[in-house]
Amino acid sequence: MTGRKFTEEMRIAIATYCIEHNYNYSETARRYRINYQRVYNWVKKYQNGPPQSTTANASGECREASLTEEEQLRREYEGLQRRFGELLVENAHLRKTSPLPDPSSRKESARIYQAIYRLSQEGYPVTLLCEAAGKTRQSFYQYLEKHPELTQSLKPSEPIKDRP
């Protein structure tokens, strides 16, 4: 169901009536049998007098010269919002199509475990490092057992911190 169509002149007349009657939106809405919110919006739009002629061009857009500075800024803002939305969609599409490192892949896991190992040698607790990386301590130590070449640089008397 579509609503009634109002001409620009009718909108101005309704807004003027409301303004002349001390901004009585309810009475105006009942008198013209329209929604309260519609009356309020028209009054807000026309309370400084009717706008200059807003003749639409072939694409339905008003000429920029006839718009107030506030309306021009509002249109520019709306255009920027649309562009921002388009960029968000494009970004989401690129994320889906571009191959980002899969944290569950073996190569990526190896890089994570190596980083945990290096940081643990600098004094950071293995428990916290594993938790931050989303890995378990058990999987980290299993990785170290399978890859002894990583721990060969350790001195025999130098234990890894947090090992149970």
N, C-alpha and C positions, 0 to 999 in steps of 0.2 A: 504494500500500500504506500503510495507516494503522498507527500504533504501538499498543501495548497501552495501555489506559486504567487509571490507578491512582487509587484513592480517596485522599482526604486522610489517612485513618487508615493506609493502606498506606504512603504516602510518609513519614509520621511514624515508622512502625515501622522502615522501611528506614534512615532517617536515624539513628534511635536506635541500631540495631544497629551501624551504621558507627562512631558516636561511642563506643559501649561497647567496640568492638574497636580502639581506638587509631587511629581515622580510617584504617582499612585499606580504601580505596576499591576496590581491585582485587578483594579477597576478597569484599566485599559485592556488587560488580557480578556476579561469577561465581556467587555463591550464589543471587542473585535473578534471574539471567539478564537483566540490563539493562545499559545503557550506563554506562561509567565516569563520563562527564560528567553524566549524569542524577543519579547518586548524589552526586557532588560538589555539584551545584546544590541538591539537597534538603538535604544536610547544612549547606551554607552558609545556607540559608533557615531551618532548624529548630534550629541548634545552640544558640540561646538559649532553647530550649524551644519547644513547639508554640505557634503564634500563637493569638490569641483567635479566637473564632468569626467566620468570614468568610462570613456568609450572603449569598447573592447576591439582588439584587432582580430584577424582571421583565426588565430590560435586560441582566442578566448581570454587573452591576457590584457590587462589594462595598460594604457600607455604610462610609462615610467614618469614622464614629466608632470602628469596630473596627480601623482601620488605625493602624499606628505613625506617628510623625511622619516617619520616613525614607520609609516607603511613600507617605505623602501627598505629600511633596516629589517623589518619583520620578514619581508619577502626574501631578502638576502640570507637571513638566519634560517628560514625554512628550507631554502636551497642548500645551505650548508648541512643542515640536518639530514636531508635526503642523500646528499653526497656521502656523509658519514655512514649512513645505513648501507649504502652501496659498497663502500670500502670494507665494512664489517663482513658483509656477505662474501665479497671477493677474498678477504683474508681467511675466512672459514673454509672456503673452497680450496685455497692454496694449501692450507694445513692438511686437508684431507688428501690432496693429490701429491704433495711433496713428501719424499721419504725422510721423515724425522727419525732419529735413532730410537729403536725400540728397546726400552730398558730390559726387556726379557730376553733379548738376543744374547748369544754367547759372547760376541765381541764387546758389546756394551757392558755386559756383566763383568768381563775381564778388566775393562778399563775402570769400572767402579771399584772392584776389589783391589786393583793396583793403587788407586788413589787412596783408598782406606788404609792400605798397608803403609804408603809413604807418610800419610798424616799421623798414623799411629807411631811411626818412628820419630816424629817430631814432638811426641808427648801427648797427643790428643787421645782420649779414651776410645777404645774400639767399640764399646757399646753405643756411645753417642754417635760415632761416625756411621755405624751400620744402621742405626735407627734413622738418621738423617737421609741416608741413601736408599732407605726402603729395603734393606737386606737384613737377613738374620745373622747373628754372630756365628751360628753353626755353619751356615753356608760359606761365610768368609773363611773360617778355619778349614773347612773341607777343600776350598779352593787352594789355600796355602799348602795343604798336604799333597794335592795333585800337581802343584807347580812349585817344586822345591827351589827352582832357579831364582825365584823371587826372594827367597829368604837366605840365599847363600851369602849375601852381603852382611848378614847378622853375625856377630861374634857368638860363640857358643854360650858365653855367660850372660848374654843379653836377651832376656825373655821378652815376648810380646806382652804388652800391658793388657789386662782384663782377661787373660786366658784362664779358664777354670782349672 
